[in-house]
């Protein structure tokens, strides 16, 4: 989540001066994705990929909400329904 929000912030800053890739938020976002990848690899030792990979999509729910709060991005019925479907899928996968 930190990676995606940081990349968006970096992309918005990059438009103002033409430098898109070396904004502090862009670098932070790339580092966050790198760290998340390392943690994901470690977690795959204990969690089946058929559960771990879909579970990562819970971050879509949080990122959509944060984008709405921070930048006023759309969060209407269509987004809500899609995010509820994601949440339902994760719930079904996580049940024993």
C-alpha positions, 0 to 999 in steps of 0.5 A, a space after each residue: 500500500 505504501 508503495 502504490 501511494 508513494 508512486 502516485 505521489 511521486 508521479 504527481 510531483 514529477 509532472 511539475 518539473 519533468 523529473 518523474 523517476 527520481 522524486 523522493 516519493 517515487 524512490 520510496 515507492 520502489 523501495 517499499 515494493 522491493 521490501 514487500 517482495 522480500 517479505 512475500 518471498 519469505 511468507 511463501 515458505 509457509 503459505 500456499 501461493 494459491 492463497 498468498 497471491 490472491 490475499 495480496 489484493 486486499 491492498 487494492 481495497 486500502 489503496 482505493 480508499 486512501 486514493 479517495 481520501 488523499 486525492 479525491 479519486 472516484 469511490 462510487 458504487 462501481 468501486 465499492 462493488 468491485 472491492 466487496 467482491 475482492 474482499 469476499 474472495 479473500 474471505 472464502 480463501 482464508 476459511 478453513 
